[in-house]
Amino acid sequence: MFETGPNWRRDVAFGAILVAVMIAIPFLGPSRYLIGQLTLFFLWATVVSQWNLVFGVGGIFSLAQMAIFAFGGFATGMMGLYLGISLWIALPLAGIGSILFSLLIGLACLRLRGPYVALLTLAIAQVMYLLIITDTACYYMEGVTCRNFTGGTRGLSKFGDFGFREMLGRREYLKGDYYLSLFLLSLALVFSFVIIRSPLGFAFRALRDNPEYGISRGLNRFKYQLLVFAMSAFFTGLAGGVFAGHFRVIGANVLSLPLLLFLISMMVVGGLGRAWGPILGAALVMLADEGMKDFVEIRNMGYGALIVAIVVLLPQGAAGGLEQVWEWGRRQLRRLRGASGPPAAGRAGTGRRE
């Protein structure tokens, strides 16, 4: 069974309007900077939407999402550089590889609980970071320059892109990356909405909110958590591959702790477990980041203030707050309709006998 109803129709309508607006923006003549920022927003929102499935819906305190993102990016780049494969072919292969990589992480981590999962998955991401930046061995010579297998501190590059420069020209190629990222985000959101409203989503939330009851009803905690962990990895890996193709380079900086905290703040601000939380959170945090880019000294303080304000004023995040406003508006509308309904029928037999 699949949950439908007014909320589902509202979400479909809102999503269709949002996608239509995003499709129209490049035709309005925006700057290249805005197109680039929106492309990055689509990629981060894709990652956060899948992380929200793991963290917010599944209740798994995993910090490995950026490790999976990096795996997808490096796998795409390496297949393009070392095997000469088109990034269009390398991208889905990297997505499938990300699923296998996530299964390895899940088998190692998901038998633990709570903060132990967070610590172990964070350790895996940091080990990947250290392995990349300490890669100093010469893998091949490019002229007189020695290149490392992972790119080392310089990052992996020269693996090509998605060919939009040749298709659209140097002035318009960013629009190709823009629409590719928007398409990926749309698929990831549809996938998230379907999972959240399906029986799988109810099972994930049951194990998150009351694991003892869920287990007593026959739910295998390890199997279901491993399932949501693996399912979310596909689009996360694809986002890493599109990121690599867009910037034409991928490096260890995608595993840095500041970026990890930046994306976690998107989940918190948007609302953990909320279907629209990733979009709202990514938009608000990136707008705050853009607004504070000239105030480097207080930038981190500004992030902290934003998160504290959201947690205190909107404990369920921006999406939860909007849902409360929406429901309040619906109640008020029903009340007004009830008050302005047809007048009650007159009482029979009101005449008096003389």
C-alpha positions, 0 to 999 in steps of 0.5 A: 500500500502507498499513502495518498491523500491531500498532503500527497497531492499538495506535495506533488503540486508544490514539487511541480511548481518548484521544478517549473520555476527552476527550469525557467530560471536560466531563460531569464538571463541570470549571471553565471555565478547564480547558475553555478550557485544553484547547481551546487544547491541542487547537488547539496540538496540531493545529498541531504535528501538521502542523508535525511532518509538515513538520519531523519527517517531511519534513525541511523546516526551515520556520518558516512554520507560524505564518504559515499559522496566522495567515493562516487566522485572519485570513482567517476573521475578515475574511470574517466581518467584511467579507463578512458570511459565517458562520464555518462557511462562512468556515472551510473557505474559509480552510483552502483559502486557507491551502493556496494561501498555503503554495504561494506560500511553498513556491515561494519557499523550498523550492528552498533547503535547511537553515537557509536555508529556516528563515531565509526562512520566519522572515522571511516570518512577521516581515514579516507581523507588521510589516505588521499592527502598522504598519497605521495607515491608516483602512479604515472608521469605526465611529462616531467610531473609525477601524478598520484593515483588519487590526486593527493593534495592537488586533487584528481583532475583531467578526467573530462566532463559531460561534454556540455562545452562541446554541445552548448559552447563555452558561454552556455555549458553551465546550463547543461550542468544546471539541468543535469543537477536539477534532474538528479535532485528531482529523481532523488526527491521522488525517490525520497517521497516514495520511500517515506510514504511507503510501507518501508518508510513506516518500518524505518520510522517504527524502528527509529521511534520504538525499536523494541516494538518494531522488532516485536512485530517482526521487523529485522532492525539490522536488515531494514537499516542496512537497506535504507543505508544502501538505497540512499547511497545510489543518489549520493554517489551520483551527486558525487559524480556530477560534482566531479564532472561539473568542477572537473576536479575532485579532492579530499576537501569534500571529506573535510569536517567543515563541509560535513557540519555545513550539510548536517546544519541543512538537515537540522534547519530543514527538519529531520525526517521531513520530506521537504526538510532537505530543500528548505534547509539547503536553501536557508543555509546556503542563503545564510552562507551567501549573506555572511561571505563578507564577514569571515570572522563571524561566519561560524558564529552566524551558522551557530546562531541560525541553528540555535534559533531554529532549534529553539523557535522551530524544534521540528525545523523549517519544514515542520513550522510550515506544516503547522502553519499550513494545518492552522490555515486549513483549520481556519478555512474550515471554520470559516466555511462552517460559520458561513454555511446555510442557515439552520432550518426554522423550527416547526410548530412555533405558532401559538394557539390563541 
